[in-house]
């Protein structure tokens, strides 16, 4: 099997995307769930390739700096472990995103893991889906404490999927006495960095067929409307051309159980918004009374091979031989007997991992220089320097934030494409080139966001060296303001 190296293709495992520091490879992990054995195999690959691995903002794994093609044996091993599609043509499609605490969250309405498996199976068995843009994406939210749907009041928690199903509680009593569940999934459609809510509620047992119909019509649209710029048309183009109503009419025509007829008369109430952006970090009780899970921040989402291997081993020793990646570039170790948590924390410390909220958890950076040719700046290096600085000068700051009211998210991006975080940030550093003493040097424009727009107001342009202290001042002011508001 040859590596399908192509320019301008979203990276997958079979499509290594050339970057300045080597090839970029992505491994899909539907729902972000990794078995210990899978983690071990990826760590072995990392040993061979001697590169960096990062959890992405879709909760999959991205390996940078790969210098040589994976071997046929590598591909076969990863396929056997369920880490590579049996059909390479669909492997580069986006990971299915799910609530990272599915099945362990005492507040969740439904455990979404089975549905995610079914949907992934559907994708694996329908190679025609490869005709969609690689940005085709599905998100499933189980309605628990850690949401990936549209219900969060915290802007940066939003994750934009082209098809988003979010569990909600519904009232069947009056209108649908024969309905089988008090639960439904509300459909939202992802447009241009935003989600368009619909009034469509889907019974859990119909999710697969509805998603299949949404995909068929989307495929029809893409085939009827080839793009003019060489890139495939996306859901945002479909929604712009047709609007939601026409799209759903076409979807209805594909279904035996038309959407409107089944659910329009049911009443439903939205869930309380998720209030705590870091609520999954640290140690938490699971819905299984005797068990706990541990949420671990990672510096800029990065893991070493030893940490990856170690997480697998600790999950075997203390938990259920499984760990989870989150869309916030962090890791969760589930199913730990409560009495074993202190021992686990000691072992994690020896891997350089600790539970709790630090500045590493709130700073996001794209690949930047030297990995990405479009980048004006070394965002990863600057992100790490900024995290260290804030940890030193504002060590207590996030302690307050973990309880809630003003979440802080800092995003460093090497260009305005914002690959690392499409959702709004409170503070954004946008890489640029500036003139200083007649010379062109690297710098940043610093923006404050307003919860809807990241780049709402520009407050500074200049070299990075001046930015950490500037941000510390801004954060201190924000904190004072929020205390005065209380
Ligand atoms: S945001 Fe721009 S600079 Fe950063 S990785 Fe994406 S394309 Fe490259």
Boltz pocket constraint, residues with backbone or C-beta under 6 A from the ligand:
constraints:
  - pocket:
      binder: B
      contacts: [[A, 366], [A, 367], [A, 368], [A, 372], [A, 373], [A, 374], [A, 375], [A, 376], [A, 413], [A, 414], [A, 415], [A, 416], [A, 417], [A, 418], [A, 419], [A, 420]]
      max_distance: 6.0
